[in-house]
Amino acid sequence: MSGIALRNPIFTRVKQLSSEVPECEYDQNLSSLEKTFVYALSPEVSKKINSHTRHGSNEKEMTDIITLGTSIFDKGTAEHMVRVGVLASEIAIKYGLSEKTAGNLEYAATLHDVGKLITPKPILNSEERINSESSGPLRDHPANGYLLLEFHPDLKYAANIALTHHERWDGKGYPRKLKGELIPLPGRIVSAADVFDALLTDRSYRKARTIKETQAIMNYDQKGKFDPEILDILFDNLDHMVGVQRYSRKYAIDKLESLKTMYLG
């Protein structure tokens, strides 16, 4: 895609690991970058993939594999990704999209933060990430996520969500400074779900915000970031959406445990 350059950390990692990936461990339908990506996350996971992908990997299968690999790299990031998928699906239903579309969005949105796997863990888990939101390694994660996902034909939808979920309605987002409806609808939905979940969740560097604080931050402190219609849907159904977010906490933990059992035995 025009304007999206391969970031050095990805290039270095792929170049370093590509020669180490045992070809026999993978279904040949997986691209070389996907093989390297999964191997880089966890050689243990990579050794289990072939039996589950011998007939070709589809979107849901690859999403599950990458989500599991992410949980081994950083459990908190993986749990957040799953929760955002659930929230995005619910917002989509309230927006008027079909259940099938909302279900597809849930899977694709689960990979929205996969580019953070290139971000140094000290930044992910410290107050330094706050300063990195506007500059530095963390700002690269939408483009990095796109680059990691775009090579699989069934993950292009997820790739575009990863790329656009930090664009802003007012055009001041990143990486491409898209504005208004130029931002694809899935990216606009995931943007709101992402921040909603992040604010309501404890982080290593801060406590979870209250519901009242979350509403104030999204409505006023971050004014101009979100599609107004999506923000209205979120807060017109606030009690329901808070309930969904709370449900998704246990759901995310259970899902990751289920994936671990399925792929690692």
Buried (B, 14 or more C-beta within 10 A) or exposed (E): EEEBEEBEBBEEBBEEBBEEBEEEBBBEBBBEBBBBBBBBBBBEBBBBBBEBBEEEBBBEBBBBBBBBBBBBBBEBBBBBBBBBBBBBBBBBBBBEBEEEBBBBBBBBBBBBBBBBBBBBEEBBBBEBBEEBEEEBBBBBBBBBBBBBBBBBEBBBBBBBBBBBBBBBBEBEBBBBEBBEEEBBBBBBBBBBBBBBBBBBBEBEEEEEBEBEEBBBBBEEEBEEBBBEEBBEBBBEBEEEBBEBBEBBBEBBBEBBEEBBEEBEE
